[in-house]
């Protein structure tokens, strides 16, 4: 009898359910897009209740489409956008505020008040420099600006959670308040060595301990779905989306590096079982903990990559759809010296500069729409090189190849330029849903569908390869132009 695993992939822009069979083949999927809110410059929010309602809808929709016996579905696995979080009333289940998105920079004022000693403590314990983009500073902002929130916490009336915590709490009807180690480790409230919420970090950011979730391994039992209209599925295989994509690409060994191109782009390097001081602008975090065994990663984030293409479509109205970006960009041989720095809410890795702002430099009277579109694609590849450079500088070893996945990788022109500007092969996954595939693998191991991680390699697909064709001189001249544009965006 065939067996299946149902997954939820809750991303920055939408919520998708994907049903896999035991061969890792997608049987059915359904996706819904949620609304984004921008209440102030640099602020990004989402509606937690909308996202939960969409989660229920896509689960029900996929099961209806697949038309398989419910007892043949072994588990529900969950992967989510990392760094976003919500606070809710544990009696009513209602959020006290919108989700604060990972792109949001409202944590700036909390970071600006930190002393040098506090910054050193944060770096030592959390694995990264104090950041306005990580949850701790933004949660601190909530306690400072939302009237009554501190009193509610003191009375134990509210709960905090990254998105997997919120979904699990709602799916189990409030029985389980838990976070997996991956998502917890990116909050800046977590000690990477003790693998616990840290009292000193909580004190620095003025966060009460009693609102935080319990910590669970990715392959632990996160409870059972208890929602009218949905089957009572056990929940296991829970992790952040970037680490899930690394797992989905079978990046199990130290030194494996992958990029997931989404709204933003996340680069991960598998560090093995020992945490390392972060490369410049990066975070040392837990990639996953399974069966008590921890795999650490370096993670860097480019805040606006796929979102740059969406900006061209929705805001600038230069493109009819995202797919058209490749067609238009191919009308020119290069960007003709034009650089777009997409620092709409600041710059991510390695700069971590929330004060930087977007700019377009190098335009002339000969600049056409195609040059701007090409510059928009190029800026994605330049941001990835920035992050690879940071890793190589710290390890003093060259990254030999880059594993890539995500919707933006469909753009072959971009993938070729990515290989050219890095000077290394880029291996594109043919898997449609790498993050969902990763938690499918995890839940498959947890439920006994697979014996171990190594067995998963036999399910892997052959990757499409892009080799560099650009000469080294041209490569470095282009990259130097990018670095000059970055300096202008930072006004330095």
Secondary structure, DSSP 4 states (H G I P E B T S, - for coil): ---EEEEEEE-SSEEEEEEEETTS-EEEEEEEE--EE-SSTT--EE-HHHHHHHHHHHHHHHHHHHT--GGGEEEEEEEE-SS-EEEEETTT--BSSPEEPTT--TTHHHHHT--HHHHHHHHHHHSS---TTSHHHHHHHHHHHSTTHHHHHHTT-EEEEEHHHHHHHHHTTTS--EEEHHHHHTSSSEETTTTEE-HHHHHHHT--GGGSPEEE-TTS---B---TTS---BEEEEEEHHHHHHHHTT--STT-EEEEESSSEEEEEEEETS--PPPTT-EEEEEEEETTEEEEEEEEEESSSHHHHHHHHHTS---SSTTHHHHHHTTSSS-TT-EEE--TT-B-TTT-BTT---EEE---TT--HHHHHHHHHHHHHHHHHHHHHHHHHHH-S---EEEEESGGGG-HHHHHHHHHHHTSEEEE---S-HHHHHHHHHHHHHHTSSS-TGGGGGG--PPEEE---S-HHHHHHHHHHHHHHHHHHTT-
